[in-house]
Amino acid sequence: MGCIVTIGSVYANKRREVLDETMNAIPGLCAIGVDGAMLYHNVYTINMPGTCCGNNVNSGREAAQAAAAYLSTLA
């Protein structure tokens, strides 16, 4: 049995907005869960995907708040 995961594949700010190569937020694009966690970004040190569960739940809430704020600017 094996488990394959990715951790920290993209850069994101505290609002879960994905950052471009100049570290500026990309409007309307959010990353949640382990994709936006930025844990162990340069070094993959563990094989325990369950350690990110708290982040996965909370990041969805934070991304929804950021998306709602972004959408309100479009109206």
Buried (B, 14 or more C-beta within 10 A) or exposed (E): EEEEEEBBEBBBBEBBBBBEEEEEBEEEBBBBBBBBBBBEEEEEEEEEBEBBEEBBEEBBEBBEEBBEEBEEEEE
